[in-house]
Amino acid sequence: MIYWLYRLAAFFVRILPLKGAYWLGLRICDLMFFLNRRGRDAVRNNLRTVFEGQDIRPSRHILDGCARKTFQYFGKYLADFIRFKKLTAEGVLKNVSIQGLEHLEAIRDSKRGAILLTAHYGNWELGGAFIASMGISVNAVVRPVPSPSLERVFQYFREQRGLKVIPLSHAGGGIVKALKRGEAVALVGDRDFTGNGHPHRFFGREVSLPHGAAWFAHRLGVPIYMGFATRAPDDSFILRMHPPIDPAVVQTEDEIQDRIVAIMEETIARDPCQWFIFDPFWPPAPPVAGNP
């Protein structure tokens, strides 16, 4: 059922002009905002922690507004993802501005391999497509959706944009092989899907975060390049590539992970409405002493 609903929505998103596709994505996610109370509350609580981690006491008004904006931004993200089939390499380059181009050129010209690390922020799929359009071989580690039919559609879209796919269940071996070939591996660093993450303070509260990027970088001597494709007000994107976290300079896993977390915090704080986490991210806060 979910597969056919997706195919129906995808049909209209692809035939409509971009503004019409965005309008449809916005209306679908507006509906989900009002119907999905659990997701709405999770987004509000996650946003609250992001604000409080910056010493901002958010008003109810800003939390409600930002939560709805998060759903709406995600509607546009879905429209962009579905329309991947219509994008060309030239179209990707036309719609993405780049900060830190020299870092991508360094990856392309090196045989050392690289770890590309991002978060569920902005449009991470388009960021990967942009990097692949520069002639960089990108292997994206993905968590398959429950529907095999739908996952085949998603994989087709990614492969059309030049991305190779490594399923999360085979990530270990796939990452090592790709890096030894001197290729790039793309990971997201904000969700612990395997349960093997390490506790770390993130916006002032402890949460389990993936540690794979730091682990592979430290053991294989491969640099980490963090990048985030942020939606601009005109619906184009700015891909910001950060200087590499090089294990030849940052010599322990913990130090590497600290750098990763600091950059993710800085990015998400810039526009928290573009961080797409629709489940409770942090464990429930312990009760305050004296309260029931």
C-alpha positions in Angstrom: 0.0 0.0 0.0 2.8 2.4 1.0 4.6 1.6 -2.3 1.6 2.4 -4.5 0.8 5.6 -2.5 4.5 6.6 -3.1 4.2 5.8 -6.8 1.1 7.9 -7.1 2.6 10.9 -5.4 5.8 10.4 -7.4 3.9 10.5 -10.6 2.4 13.9 -9.9 5.7 15.3 -8.5 7.5 14.4 -11.7 5.0 15.7 -14.1 4.4 19.0 -12.3 6.7 22.0 -12.7 9.1 22.4 -9.7 6.9 25.0 -7.9 3.9 22.7 -8.3 5.9 19.7 -7.0 7.0 21.7 -4.0 3.4 22.8 -3.4 2.3 19.1 -3.4 5.2 18.1 -1.1 4.3 20.9 1.3 0.6 19.9 1.4 1.4 16.3 2.1 3.8 17.1 4.9 1.4 19.7 6.3 -1.1 17.0 6.6 1.4 14.7 8.3 2.2 17.5 10.7 -1.4 17.7 11.9 -2.0 13.9 11.8 1.3 12.6 13.2 1.2 13.8 16.8 4.1 11.6 17.9 6.3 12.9 15.1 5.2 16.5 15.8 6.0 16.2 19.5 9.4 14.5 18.8 10.4 17.3 16.4 9.3 20.0 19.0 11.3 18.3 21.8 14.4 17.8 19.6 14.2 21.5 18.6 13.9 22.5 22.2 17.1 20.7 23.1 18.9 22.3 20.1 17.9 25.7 21.3 18.6 25.1 24.9 22.0 23.7 24.0 22.7 27.2 22.7 21.5 28.8 26.0 18.2 29.9 24.2 15.0 29.4 26.1 12.6 28.8 23.2 9.0 30.1 23.3 6.1 27.8 22.5 5.5 30.0 19.4 8.9 29.4 17.9 8.8 25.7 18.7 5.5 25.3 17.0 6.5 27.3 14.0 9.9 25.6 13.6 8.3 22.1 14.0 5.9 22.8 11.2 8.6 24.4 9.1 10.7 21.2 9.6 7.8 19.1 8.1 7.5 21.6 5.2 11.2 21.5 4.4 11.0 17.7 4.4 8.2 17.9 1.9 10.5 19.9 -0.4 13.3 17.4 0.2 11.0 14.5 -0.8 10.0 16.4 -4.0 13.7 16.9 -4.8 14.5 13.3 -4.2 11.6 12.1 -6.4 12.7 14.4 -9.2 16.2 13.0 -9.1 15.3 11.1 -12.2 14.9 14.4 -14.1 18.2 15.9 -13.0 21.3 15.9 -15.1 24.9 16.4 -13.9 24.7 19.9 -15.4 21.4 20.5 -13.5 23.0 19.5 -10.2 25.9 21.9 -10.8 23.5 24.6 -11.8 21.5 24.4 -8.6 24.2 23.9 -6.0 26.7 26.6 -4.8 29.8 25.3 -3.2 32.0 26.5 -0.3 35.3 24.6 0.0 35.6 23.4 -3.6 39.3 22.9 -3.0 38.5 20.0 -0.6 36.5 18.2 -3.2 39.3 18.7 -5.7 41.7 17.2 -3.2 39.5 14.1 -2.8 39.3 13.7 -6.6 43.0 14.1 -7.1 44.0 11.8 -4.3 44.3 8.0 -4.3 44.1 7.8 -0.5 40.3 7.4 -0.3 38.0 9.6 1.8 35.1 9.5 4.2 32.3 11.9 3.4 30.3 12.6 6.5 27.0 14.5 6.7 23.7 14.4 8.7 20.0 14.1 7.9 20.1 17.8 7.2 19.2 20.0 4.2 19.4 17.6 1.2 22.2 15.1 1.8 21.2 13.1 -1.2 21.7 16.1 -3.5 25.0 16.8 -1.8 26.2 13.3 -2.7 25.0 13.7 -6.3 26.9 17.0 -6.6 30.1 15.3 -5.4 29.6 12.4 -7.8 29.0 14.9 -10.7 32.6 16.1 -10.1 34.0 12.7 -11.1 34.4 11.4 -7.6 33.4 7.8 -7.0 31.0 7.9 -4.1 29.8 4.8 -2.2 26.8 5.8 0.0 26.0 3.6 3.0 22.2 3.5 3.2 19.6 2.0 5.5 17.1 0.2 3.3 13.4 1.1 3.8 11.1 -1.8 4.9 9.5 -2.2 1.4 11.8 -4.0 -1.0 9.9 -2.6 -4.0 10.3 0.9 -2.7 13.9 0.4 -1.9 14.6 -0.7 -5.5 13.1 2.6 -6.7 15.3 4.6 -4.3 18.4 2.7 -5.3 17.6 3.3 -9.0 17.3 7.1 -8.3 20.7 7.1 -6.5 22.5 5.1 -9.1 21.1 7.5 -11.8 23.0 10.3 -10.0 26.2 8.3 -10.0 26.1 7.0 -6.4 27.0 3.4 -5.6 25.0 1.9 -2.7 26.3 -0.1 0.3 23.5 -1.5 2.4 23.9 -0.8 6.1 23.9 -4.6 6.8 27.1 -5.0 4.7 28.6 -1.6 5.7 31.8 -2.9 7.3 33.2 -4.9 4.4 31.9 -2.5 1.8 33.5 0.5 3.4 36.9 -1.1 3.7 36.9 -2.3 0.1 35.8 1.1 -1.2 38.4 3.0 0.8 41.2 0.5 -0.3 40.2 1.2 -3.9 40.9 4.9 -3.1 37.2 5.8 -3.4 35.0 8.0 -1.2 32.5 6.5 1.3 29.5 8.7 2.3 28.0 8.2 5.8 25.5 10.1 8.0 26.8 10.8 11.5 23.7 11.7 13.5 21.7 8.5 13.8 22.7 5.4 15.6 20.8 2.8 13.6 22.9 -0.2 14.6 22.9 0.3 18.4 26.7 0.2 18.3 27.2 3.9 18.8 29.1 5.6 21.6 27.6 8.1 24.2 28.5 11.7 23.5 27.3 15.1 24.6 25.3 16.7 21.8 23.8 20.1 22.4 24.4 19.6 26.1 22.8 16.2 26.5 24.2 12.7 26.2 23.0 10.6 23.3 24.4 7.6 21.4 26.0 8.7 18.2 27.6 6.6 15.4 31.3 6.2 15.8 32.0 4.4 12.6 33.5 7.3 10.7 36.0 8.0 13.5 36.8 4.3 13.8 37.6 3.8 10.1 39.5 7.1 9.8 41.7 6.2 12.8 42.4 2.6 11.8 42.8 3.1 8.0 44.4 6.6 8.1 41.7 8.0 5.9 40.6 11.7 6.2 37.0 12.7 7.0 35.5 15.5 4.9 32.2 16.8 6.4 29.7 18.5 4.1 26.2 19.7 4.3 23.8 20.8 1.5 21.7 23.6 3.0 18.5 24.8 1.3 18.7 28.6 0.5 15.7 30.9 0.5 15.3 30.6 -3.3 15.3 26.7 -3.1 18.8 26.4 -4.5 21.4 24.8 -2.3 24.7 25.7 -0.7 27.1 22.8 -0.2 29.6 23.7 2.6 32.6 21.4 2.7 34.7 21.6 5.9 38.5 21.2 6.0 39.5 17.5 6.4 39.7 15.8 9.8 43.0 14.1 9.1 44.0 11.2 11.4 47.6 12.1 10.7 46.9 15.3 12.7 44.0 14.4 14.9 45.5 11.2 16.3 42.8 9.6 18.6 39.3 8.3 17.9 37.9 10.4 20.6 39.4 13.6 19.3 38.1 12.8 15.8 34.6 12.2 17.2 34.8 15.5 19.1 35.6 17.3 15.9 32.7 15.6 14.1 30.2 16.4 16.8 31.3 20.1 17.0 30.8 20.5 13.2 27.4 18.8 13.3 26.3 21.1 16.2 27.5 24.2 14.4 25.6 23.2 11.2 22.3 22.2 12.8 22.3 25.3 15.0 22.5 27.5 11.9 19.1 26.3 10.7 17.6 23.6 13.0 14.4 23.4 10.8 16.5 21.6 8.2 17.4 18.8 10.5 15.0 15.9 9.7 14.7 13.7 12.8 11.1 12.7 13.4 11.6 10.4 16.4 12.7 11.3 19.9 16.5 11.8 19.5 17.7 12.1 23.1 16.7 9.8 25.9 14.0 11.2 28.2 15.5 13.8 30.6 15.7 12.5 34.3 13.0 14.0 36.5 14.1 17.1 38.5 14.7 16.4 42.2 11.5 17.1 44.2 9.2 16.6 41.2 7.0 13.5 40.9 
